[in-house]
Structures are given as structure tokens and as C-alpha cells.
Amino acid sequence: MKPFPPTSQVSTHVADPDSVDAAIGSRFSTRAFIDKPVDRAVLMEVLELAGRAPSGTNTQPWKVYVLQGAQRAELVRQVCAAHDALAANPALATEYGEAYDYYPEKWVSPYIDRRRECGFGLYGVLGIGKGDKARMHEQHQRNFRFFDAPVGLMFTIDKVMGRGSLLDYGMFLQTLMIAARSRGLHTCPQAAWNGFARIILPLVGAGENEMLVCGMSLGYADESALVNTFQTHRVSAAEFTHFVG
């Protein structure tokens, strides 16, 4: 394993910035993976690099649970069963509350517009028509099968930590995903798991002091899958940047 950090952080030269740019630019939410195992040494390299992410006063608030093989399969089985039961009886929603609000209580423009564009675009690629609840449910459940990725990751945080630590966590997750790209891997970060924390946390062995932040699928992308051709639009830097003074 390569040493992290390098001997001199301040004088280290990034010799191939194009590769860094390519790793960032080619990251996307991969929704179909092939059945190819990920070497543990490679996975640990990715996690070691992710641990270099910044955090307020170096608190490093992340904790990662890696699911593979039988443990992954059991989590998939239990959560898919709960997801099916919830679809059959929406009243069960009270049993599957999320620990924190990932999305706003009330949507406003431009965020609701971008959300709709993303949803309509994805379902359009898959040929899922409006009102086709059965296929929508099936596609949503693909989340809970890790999109067939061989590695599932669950991320938790100590409940004592503040809102700022979720900002730190976002930087950790992005660093992990970029490190994965540099090794030919793809990922899909997933907040969809959060409502099923009461199933997930005991199964992975998390303590009562831990809160589920999100899950993630990791593996090698299925380059032949139609769903992986879907691309989301991003606004230009000129649109969200304001130079003051």
C-alpha cells in the first residue's frame, strides 16, 4: 500500500492533473454493476485515501461498515422484504423514519425542477412510464440490492456530533468515490437506505450511539447496461459563482 500522506504534502507535485480531472469528471451514480469481486487490498487503499478528507479540528467523524458475501445478501434480503411490505401497506412508514432530513420539507425552484428532471430522465431511459408503480417500485428496490455491486458500504456517525460533521462526511464520501475511480471502480452513494436504519444498524453491529448517514454501492460498472448511459445535467460554474468586489 502506498504511504498516505506523502512525505511532503506541501511540495508534492501532481504530475498528471488530467487523470485527477478524469477521475472527478467520470464519477456518476452507477446503477448496474458486474459480478466481479473487489480485492480487499484495493478497497483498503480507497478507504485510506478517503480518510485524508478534511474535517473540523480533525475530528474524522466517519465510521464504515463493509458488506460482502453472506452478510451483504442477508441485508439485501431483510431490507427488500421491508420495502415490499411498506409498498403493500404504506401505514408502516411510521416504523421507518429517517434520523435526519436529507431533503427539504418543502421543495422550491430550482431544486424541485432539477429533481424532476433527474427522475424523469432516469425513468425515460429505462422506459418506465408515469404511473407505472410496479416498475417504479422494482427500480427503487434496485437500491436495496446494491445495484448488484459486490461491495456494500454503510456509513455511520456518532449521534453526539453536530451538523457540521455531516459537511465533513460529504467530503469523506467524495474523496472515497474519486479514489475508487482512480482504481477503475465505480460507486453509487445512496440515501435511500436511511429509512431502514432500524434494520441495518443492528445487522452491521453498530452501537446505539451511531446514526446512519447513508449507504453506497461499490464495484465495477456494467458498461453494457442501458441505465448507465443516463447522465445528469450540471449547471456551469458561471451560474453558481459570484465574484464579490
Backbone torsions as a table, in degrees:
resi	resn	phi	psi	omega
1	MET	NA	138.9	179.9
2	LYS	-69.0	147.7	178.3
3	PRO	-73.1	132.9	175.4
4	PHE	-129.2	128.9	-1.9
5	PRO	-77.2	171.4	176.1
6	PRO	-64.2	167.9	-176.5
7	THR	-52.8	-44.1	178.0
8	SER	-127.9	108.8	179.4
9	GLN	-67.8	-37.9	-173.6
10	VAL	-74.1	-29.4	-176.3
11	SER	-105.6	0.2	178.9
12	THR	-63.8	130.2	-179.1
13	HIS	-100.5	128.9	175.5
14	VAL	-83.5	99.4	-171.5
15	ALA	-73.0	-25.1	-175.3
16	ASP	-130.3	73.9	-178.4
17	PRO	-62.2	-25.9	178.9
18	ASP	-62.3	-36.1	179.1
19	SER	-68.8	-37.1	175.8
20	VAL	-62.4	-46.5	178.9
21	ASP	-61.3	-40.2	-178.9
22	ALA	-66.0	-38.7	178.9
23	ALA	-64.2	-40.7	178.9
24	ILE	-71.1	-47.7	-175.2
25	GLY	-68.6	-25.3	-177.8
26	SER	-94.7	-0.5	175.7
27	ARG	-72.4	131.1	174.9
28	PHE	-152.0	166.3	179.3
29	SER	-75.9	97.5	-176.6
30	THR	-77.8	127.5	-175.0
31	ARG	-117.0	17.6	173.1
32	ALA	-158.1	127.5	-178.2
33	PHE	-124.1	159.6	174.9
34	ILE	-96.0	161.2	-177.4
35	ASP	-85.2	67.6	178.2
36	LYS	-122.3	121.6	-176.7
37	PRO	-65.3	152.8	176.5
38	VAL	-102.9	123.8	-179.4
39	ASP	-61.3	134.9	-177.6
40	ARG	-60.6	-36.2	179.6
41	ALA	-63.0	-39.5	177.9
42	VAL	-66.3	-43.2	179.3
43	LEU	-61.7	-40.3	179.0
44	MET	-68.2	-34.5	174.8
45	GLU	-61.6	-43.4	179.2
46	VAL	-61.4	-44.4	-179.0
47	LEU	-68.9	-36.8	176.6
48	GLU	-61.3	-44.2	178.1
49	LEU	-64.9	-41.3	179.0
50	ALA	-58.7	-34.8	179.6
51	GLY	-66.4	-8.5	175.5
52	ARG	-83.4	-1.9	179.6
53	ALA	-60.9	147.6	179.1
54	PRO	-73.9	153.0	174.4
55	SER	-152.4	149.3	-177.6
56	GLY	-55.6	123.4	-176.9
57	THR	49.7	31.2	176.5
58	ASN	57.5	38.4	-178.6
59	THR	-72.3	-25.1	177.7
60	GLN	46.8	67.9	-170.1
61	PRO	-81.7	9.1	-174.4
62	TRP	-88.9	149.4	172.1
63	LYS	-142.9	132.9	-172.0
64	VAL	-120.9	134.5	173.4
65	TYR	-114.7	124.6	-177.7
66	VAL	-102.0	125.6	-179.4
67	LEU	-115.6	125.7	176.4
68	GLN	-141.4	163.8	173.2
69	GLY	57.6	-134.0	-173.8
70	ALA	-63.8	-37.4	-179.4
71	GLN	-65.8	-41.1	177.3
72	ARG	-62.9	-45.8	-178.7
73	ALA	-61.4	-38.2	-179.6
74	GLU	-69.2	-39.8	176.8
75	LEU	-62.3	-44.9	178.1
76	VAL	-58.2	-45.6	-177.7
77	ARG	-60.6	-48.3	-175.8
78	GLN	-67.8	-43.6	-177.3
79	VAL	-72.4	-37.2	177.4
80	CYS	-64.2	-37.9	176.9
81	ALA	-63.8	-42.0	178.1
82	ALA	-66.5	-38.9	179.1
83	HIS	-63.7	-41.8	177.2
84	ASP	-64.4	-43.4	-179.6
85	ALA	-63.6	-38.0	179.3
86	LEU	-66.1	-37.6	177.9
87	ALA	-66.7	-36.7	-179.7
88	ALA	-75.2	-29.2	-178.1
89	ASN	-140.0	86.7	-177.3
90	PRO	-56.8	-19.9	179.4
91	ALA	-63.0	-18.7	179.2
92	LEU	-70.9	-8.0	-177.4
93	ALA	-56.6	-29.0	179.9
94	THR	-65.1	-19.2	179.9
95	GLU	-87.0	-9.0	-173.7
96	TYR	-127.2	53.5	178.4
97	GLY	-77.0	150.5	177.5
98	GLU	-88.4	149.0	-175.9
99	ALA	-74.2	-23.3	178.2
100	TYR	-148.1	158.0	-178.7
101	ASP	-81.5	107.6	177.5
102	TYR	-78.5	-39.8	180.0
103	TYR	-108.5	159.8	-179.9
104	PRO	-68.6	153.1	176.9
105	GLU	-67.5	-35.1	178.6
106	LYS	-128.8	123.6	-178.7
107	TRP	-83.5	140.2	175.5
108	VAL	-133.3	163.6	175.8
109	SER	-73.5	143.8	9.2
110	PRO	-91.2	-0.2	-171.7
111	TYR	-68.9	-41.6	178.7
112	ILE	-65.0	-33.1	178.9
113	ASP	-66.6	-42.7	179.3
114	ARG	-67.4	-38.4	178.4
115	ARG	-62.1	-46.3	-179.7
116	ARG	-65.2	-41.4	178.6
117	GLU	-59.9	-40.4	179.3
118	CYS	-65.2	-48.6	-178.3
119	GLY	-64.4	-47.6	179.7
120	PHE	-63.8	-37.5	-179.7
121	GLY	-65.7	-45.1	179.4
122	LEU	-63.5	-49.2	-179.5
123	TYR	-66.2	-29.8	177.1
124	GLY	-65.4	-43.1	178.0
125	VAL	-62.1	-37.4	-177.7
126	LEU	-84.6	-7.4	-179.9
127	GLY	72.1	29.6	178.5
128	ILE	-95.2	115.7	-177.1
129	GLY	-80.6	158.0	177.9
130	LYS	-60.6	130.2	179.6
131	GLY	91.0	-4.9	178.5
132	ASP	-81.9	78.8	-172.8
133	LYS	-63.1	-35.0	-178.3
134	ALA	-64.2	-46.0	-179.5
135	ARG	-73.2	-32.2	176.0
136	MET	-63.2	-43.6	178.0
137	HIS	-62.5	-43.4	179.7
138	GLU	-61.7	-43.7	-179.6
139	GLN	-67.9	-40.2	179.2
140	HIS	-63.0	-36.7	-179.7
141	GLN	-69.0	-17.3	175.0
142	ARG	-58.2	-30.5	173.8
143	ASN	-54.7	-44.8	-172.7
144	PHE	-83.6	5.4	170.1
145	ARG	-112.3	13.6	-177.9
146	PHE	54.3	27.4	-179.3
147	PHE	50.9	30.7	179.8
148	ASP	71.8	10.2	176.1
149	ALA	-65.9	142.7	-179.1
150	PRO	-74.1	-17.2	-178.8
151	VAL	-120.1	126.8	172.1
152	GLY	-113.0	137.5	179.8
153	LEU	-120.2	136.7	173.7
154	MET	-121.2	133.4	-175.1
155	PHE	-115.8	128.9	179.3
156	THR	-125.5	164.6	178.2
157	ILE	-139.9	148.9	176.9
158	ASP	-67.0	131.2	-177.1
159	LYS	-60.4	-20.6	-178.3
160	VAL	-71.2	-19.0	-175.3
161	MET	-73.7	155.0	-177.3
162	GLY	-89.7	179.8	-177.4
163	ARG	-60.9	-32.7	-179.8
164	GLY	-60.9	-28.5	179.5
165	SER	-67.9	-23.6	174.3
166	LEU	-70.0	-31.7	173.0
167	LEU	-64.1	-44.4	176.2
168	ASP	-58.5	-41.8	-177.6
169	TYR	-62.9	-38.4	178.2
170	GLY	-61.1	-38.7	178.6
171	MET	-68.4	-36.1	176.4
172	PHE	-62.3	-47.3	-178.6
173	LEU	-63.0	-43.3	179.1
174	GLN	-64.3	-41.0	178.0
175	THR	-61.9	-41.0	178.0
176	LEU	-60.9	-45.2	-176.8
177	MET	-67.5	-36.1	177.8
178	ILE	-71.2	-39.9	176.2
179	ALA	-61.9	-37.7	178.0
180	ALA	-63.8	-42.5	179.2
181	ARG	-60.6	-37.5	-178.2
182	SER	-66.9	-12.0	178.8
183	ARG	-113.7	18.8	175.8
184	GLY	80.4	8.6	-179.1
185	LEU	-96.7	158.2	173.9
186	HIS	-124.5	165.4	-175.3
187	THR	-143.5	165.2	169.0
188	CYS	-143.0	107.2	175.7
189	PRO	-73.1	139.9	-170.1
190	GLN	-138.4	110.9	171.7
191	ALA	-82.2	-9.5	-177.8
192	ALA	-57.9	-28.1	-178.3
193	TRP	-70.3	-21.8	-166.8
194	ASN	-57.7	-34.6	-179.8
195	GLY	-68.4	-14.8	-178.1
196	PHE	-107.4	26.4	-178.4
197	ALA	-58.5	-34.6	-178.3
198	ARG	-64.1	-21.6	174.2
199	ILE	-89.5	-43.8	-171.4
200	ILE	-69.8	-48.3	-171.9
201	LEU	-60.8	-47.4	176.8
202	PRO	-64.0	-35.9	-176.5
203	LEU	-66.0	-37.3	-179.5
204	VAL	-85.8	-8.6	178.7
205	GLY	90.2	21.7	179.7
206	ALA	-72.0	151.2	179.4
207	GLY	-81.1	166.0	-179.9
208	GLU	-65.0	-19.0	179.7
209	ASN	-84.3	-1.1	-174.6
210	GLU	-100.6	144.0	176.3
211	MET	-117.9	137.9	177.9
212	LEU	-74.1	127.5	177.8
213	VAL	-91.6	-47.4	177.4
214	CYS	-178.1	177.4	172.3
215	GLY	-117.8	177.1	178.1
216	MET	-157.2	138.9	171.9
217	SER	-96.0	140.2	-178.3
218	LEU	-143.6	134.3	178.3
219	GLY	171.2	-155.2	179.8
220	TYR	-101.8	127.3	-174.7
221	ALA	-66.1	144.8	172.3
222	ASP	-83.3	102.3	-174.9
223	GLU	-71.5	-12.7	179.6
224	SER	-94.1	-6.9	-175.1
225	ALA	-76.7	130.2	-179.9
226	LEU	-59.6	-38.6	-176.6
227	VAL	-61.5	-27.4	-179.4
228	ASN	-79.5	0.4	173.7
229	THR	-87.3	-11.2	-178.7
230	PHE	-70.1	129.7	178.7
231	GLN	-126.6	136.6	177.3
232	THR	-89.8	146.3	178.5
233	HIS	-80.6	141.0	175.0
234	ARG	-120.9	138.1	177.3
235	VAL	-72.1	154.9	-178.5
236	SER	-75.4	158.4	178.4
237	ALA	-60.0	-31.6	179.5
238	ALA	-62.6	-27.2	-178.2
239	GLU	-77.9	-34.6	-177.6
240	PHE	-105.5	4.9	-177.2
241	THR	-108.2	135.6	178.3
242	HIS	-129.2	118.7	177.2
243	PHE	-88.6	122.7	-175.9
244	VAL	-103.7	123.7	177.9
245	GLY	87.4	NA	NA
